[in-house]
């Protein structure tokens, strides 16, 4: 029974080895950093500091999650500050 499971998993890897991966965005961390997953073999990748794709290791997963937390906090802070400034302009 195991050879059929191995055979099914082998075909997408063979396809990716011959034609390259077909990555699609699986998660947007920030505007510039994204995580990708291959449609065929499910391999995961992310953008590194130079903007190139690199394999998504546990270290990069941790870096991306922390980066996303910082990015969302900053976006929320900037949005609330701009909201307060527009209210002060209207009333003041």
C-alpha positions in Angstrom: 0.0 0.0 0.0 2.9 2.4 0.7 4.2 2.6 -2.9 1.0 4.3 -4.1 1.3 7.1 -1.5 5.0 7.5 -2.5 4.1 7.5 -6.2 1.5 10.3 -5.7 3.9 12.4 -3.8 6.7 11.8 -6.3 4.8 13.3 -9.3 4.5 16.9 -8.0 8.2 16.9 -6.9 9.2 15.6 -10.3 7.2 18.3 -12.0 8.8 21.0 -9.8 12.2 19.7 -10.5 11.7 19.8 -14.2 9.7 23.0 -14.6 10.3 24.9 -11.4 7.9 25.8 -8.6 4.6 27.5 -9.1 4.5 29.7 -6.0 1.4 31.6 -4.8 1.1 34.0 -1.9 -0.1 32.2 1.2 0.4 35.0 3.8 1.2 38.7 3.6 3.4 39.6 6.5 4.0 43.2 5.5 3.8 45.2 2.3 7.2 43.9 1.2 7.5 40.5 3.0 5.2 37.6 2.0 5.2 33.9 2.5 4.6 31.6 -0.5 3.6 28.0 -1.1 4.1 25.9 -4.3 0.8 24.8 -5.8 2.2 21.4 -6.8 4.5 20.2 -4.1 3.5 22.4 -1.2 7.0 23.7 -0.6 7.1 27.0 1.4 9.2 30.0 0.8 9.5 33.6 2.0 11.3 36.7 0.9 14.6 37.4 2.7 16.4 40.7 3.5 17.5 41.1 -0.2 14.0 40.5 -1.6 14.8 37.0 -2.9 12.9 33.8 -2.2 14.4 31.5 0.4 13.1 28.4 2.0 10.7 28.9 4.9 12.6 27.5 7.9 11.4 27.7 11.6 13.7 30.6 12.1 12.2 32.6 9.2 8.7 31.7 10.5 9.5 33.2 13.9 11.1 36.3 12.3 8.0 36.8 10.0 5.5 36.4 12.9 7.5 39.0 15.1 7.8 41.3 12.1 4.0 41.0 11.5 3.3 41.9 15.1 5.5 45.0 14.9 4.0 46.0 11.6 0.4 45.7 12.8 1.1 47.6 16.1 2.8 50.4 14.1 -0.1 50.6 11.6 -2.7 50.8 14.4 -0.7 53.5 16.2 -0.3 55.6 13.1 -4.0 55.1 12.2 -5.1 56.2 15.7 -2.8 59.2 15.6 -4.1 60.4 12.2 -7.6 59.9 13.5 -6.9 62.1 16.5 -5.3 64.8 14.4 -8.2 65.0 12.1 -10.6 65.3 15.0 -8.5 68.1 16.5 -8.5 70.0 13.2 -12.2 69.8 12.9 -13.0 70.8 16.5 -10.1 73.2 17.0 
